[in-house]
């Protein structure tokens, strides 16, 4: 049984930082890539960042490039999203997801004021 569990969200002032974590359990064969999505109220879900296990290459949405950093621990069981220089428009529920989109976490709320 695959589980993804996010944590680390909260409320911060603009310019602040949060480190989101996504703990994973169970075997899933789409671990070639993991990523973060977010959904703000009244908006569609959007991709934020992704990381490829084979080479560690990361991709970012233009809106977060230079401010967010995605990473994984050595064992590959925990995914992180370091969010710096947060803006009010970053307010959203953040989800971690497997590369094939089959498994999603429950989300963690980030509120920037």
N, C-alpha and C positions, 0 to 999 in steps of 0.2 A: 504494500500500500504506500503510495507516494504522498508525502506531505511537504508543503512549503509553508513556513511560518515567518511572517515579517515582524520586526520590532524596531524600535528606535524613533518612531515618529513623535511629534509633539508640537508645541506652540513656541515660536521664536519671533523675535523682531527682525525686520528687514536688515540684511547684512550679516545675520547670524548663520550658524552651521548646525547640521544634524548628521548623524551617521546612521543610516538604515542598515539593518541586517536581515538576512533571509536564511533561516536554518532549513536544511533539507534532510529528508529521511526516505528510505525506500529506494529501490533501484529504478532508474528510468534511463531509457536508452537515447534520450534526446539531449543528454548532458554535453553534447558538443558545443552547445551555446546556451547561455542563460542571460536573462535581461530584466530590466525594470520598465514598467509602464506606469502611467498615472492617469487619473481621471478627476477633473475639476467639476464642480457643480454645474450642470447644464451644458457640459461639453463632452465631446467624444473622448474615448480613451486614446491616449497617444503613447508611442514608444519614446522612452527617455534615453536608455543606454543598453548596450549588449556587449558581452565579452565571449570570446571564442577560446575554448579550453586548449586547443592544440598549440596555439601560439601566443595566447594572451592578448591578442589584438582587441581593442575596444572601439566601439562606434557610439557616437552621441548625437542626439537631436541638436540642431543648431541653437535652439533656445537655451540649452544648458551647457554647451561646449565651453570649456575653460573654467566652469564653476563646479561641475559634478565630476566625480571619479568613480568608476565601477571597478570592483576587484573581487577575487575569490581567495579563500584561504588555501594553504598548500594541499590539503586533503580534498579540496573541491566540494566540501559539504556545506560551506557557508558562503553566501554571496553578500557583498556589501555595496552600498552606494553612499559615498561621502558627498554631502551637499553643502557647498560653501557659497558665500555671498548671496544668500537667499533673497528672493524678491516676492512681493505679494502675489505675483502671478504664478509662483511655484506652489501655491496652496492647492492641495489635491490629496486624494487617496493614492498611495503608491503601492504597486503590486509587483512581486517578483513572479517570473514565469519561465518555464522551460522553453528551449529553442523551438520546439514544434508547436507550442501554444496549447499543449494538452493539459498542462498542470499549472494552476495559479494558486497563489497564496490568498489569504483573506483580506489583505490590505492593511496598511498603516497610515493614519491620518497625519499629514503635515500641514500646519497652519502658520502662515507668515503674515505678520501685521506691521 
